[in-house]
């Protein structure tokens, strides 16, 4: 797929996220968006701060799914021998755009950013349930409670309350049970990627010939040192 085609596809996916909740299992939607070759500059230009704020206010379910899919892809990248890091890089580009804005604007705050024309203004959203794992709020319920905290619910309770009655709790990442908050998992994955051979570090050509431990330093793997 050409670079201009990738940019057009990514832009169309952003527009769709602004218009409607996109479920996590719609793979034909997510796979091309995350796997098509993109540059950091393209992601920054096509996913504008106003778009992120608009999703936070009007489509928090879609924003949560986008963020989760990025975290999930970083997790899957670390679970297999990967030689093509296109998807991982795209996910990092997206998180680099999304995270500062979400942490700054969080909840109902607009932080002085005008949403794009693609977002639905004043869309109703449900009051959050009492805690993670509670039954979904009924469809058509009035807007979410004043002060609903997207960051706390998503990153620390693995939960999102959408504007159309969705009360969704994330229980798996990939095919593995999710055992920790998504915020903690994201921090762990970023630290692991910082030392990922072939991604941020160069694998030595004599990797296979090096010993697995150094004398006096049993926890240091010389094969990972340059």
Secondary structure, DSSP 8 states (H G I E B T S, - for coil): --HHHHHHHHHHHHHHHHHS---TT-HHHHHHHHHS---HHHHHHHS-HHHHHHHHHH-HHHHHHHHHHHHHHHHHHHHS--S--HHHHHHHHHHHHHHHHHHHHTTT--TT----TTS-TT-------SSTT-----TT-----TT--HHIIIIIH-EEE-TTS-EEE--EETTEE--S-HHHHHHHHHHHHTT-BTTTB---TTGGGS-SSBTTBTT--GGG--
